[in-house]
Amino acid sequence: MECFLICTNAKCRMIVDLGEGGQVLERSKLVIDECPECGHPWSSQCPFCGCPLEVTGRGNLSHCLHCKKILRPAAT
């Protein structure tokens, strides 16, 4: 089951944690079906390695648990 979603827009990459009080919210029950910041669709895969998105935080930055890449917006 998906635990995290990430915006597919490389300039946005907003992350949504579907974990709610120790339980995972089903994606079908998500109120927003697109990113509220930019309107792009969500993905449940890391944009770099393609693995199911699992996120770990280091400071203010989120990283993919698999490839360790920072999940921040692409520089313009």
C-alpha positions as CSV (number, residue, x, y, z in Angstrom):
1,M,0.0,0.0,0.0
2,E,1.2,3.5,-0.8
3,C,2.5,5.5,2.1
4,F,3.8,8.6,0.3
5,L,2.8,10.5,-2.8
6,I,5.0,13.0,-4.7
7,C,4.0,15.6,-7.2
8,T,5.2,14.6,-10.7
9,N,6.2,18.2,-11.5
10,A,10.0,18.3,-11.1
11,K,9.8,22.0,-10.2
12,C,7.3,21.3,-7.3
13,R,7.8,17.8,-5.9
14,M,5.4,18.3,-3.0
15,I,5.2,15.2,-0.8
16,V,2.1,13.9,0.9
17,D,2.3,11.4,3.7
18,L,-0.7,9.1,3.7
19,G,0.1,7.8,7.1
20,E,-2.6,9.1,9.5
21,G,-2.4,8.3,13.2
22,G,-0.4,5.1,12.5
23,Q,-2.7,4.0,9.7
24,V,-2.3,4.5,6.0
25,L,-5.0,6.4,4.2
26,E,-6.0,4.7,0.9
27,R,-5.2,6.8,-2.1
28,S,-8.8,6.5,-3.3
29,K,-9.9,8.3,-0.1
30,L,-7.5,11.2,-0.7
31,V,-9.5,14.4,-1.1
32,I,-7.2,16.0,-3.6
33,D,-6.4,14.0,-6.7
34,E,-3.8,16.5,-7.9
35,C,-1.1,18.6,-6.3
36,P,-2.7,21.7,-4.8
37,E,0.4,23.7,-5.4
38,C,0.7,23.2,-9.2
39,G,-2.1,20.9,-10.4
40,H,0.1,18.1,-11.6
41,P,-0.8,14.4,-10.8
42,W,0.7,12.4,-7.9
43,S,3.1,9.5,-8.2
44,S,3.8,6.8,-5.6
45,Q,7.3,6.2,-7.1
46,C,10.6,7.9,-6.6
47,P,11.3,10.2,-9.5
48,F,14.9,9.1,-9.6
49,C,15.0,5.3,-9.0
50,G,11.4,4.3,-9.7
51,C,11.1,2.3,-6.5
52,P,7.9,2.7,-4.4
53,L,8.3,6.0,-2.6
54,E,9.5,5.7,1.0
55,V,10.7,8.9,2.5
56,T,13.1,9.7,5.3
57,G,13.9,13.1,6.6
58,R,17.2,14.7,7.3
59,G,16.9,18.2,8.6
60,N,14.5,20.0,6.4
61,L,15.1,17.8,3.4
62,S,13.3,14.6,2.4
63,H,15.2,11.7,0.9
64,C,14.2,8.5,-0.9
65,L,14.9,5.7,1.4
66,H,16.1,3.5,-1.5
67,C,18.4,5.7,-3.6
68,K,19.0,8.4,-0.9
69,K,18.5,11.3,-3.4
70,I,17.0,14.5,-2.1
71,L,13.4,14.9,-3.1
72,R,13.5,18.7,-3.5
73,P,12.3,20.7,-6.5
74,A,14.6,20.9,-9.5
75,A,16.5,24.1,-9.9
76,T,15.2,26.5,-12.5
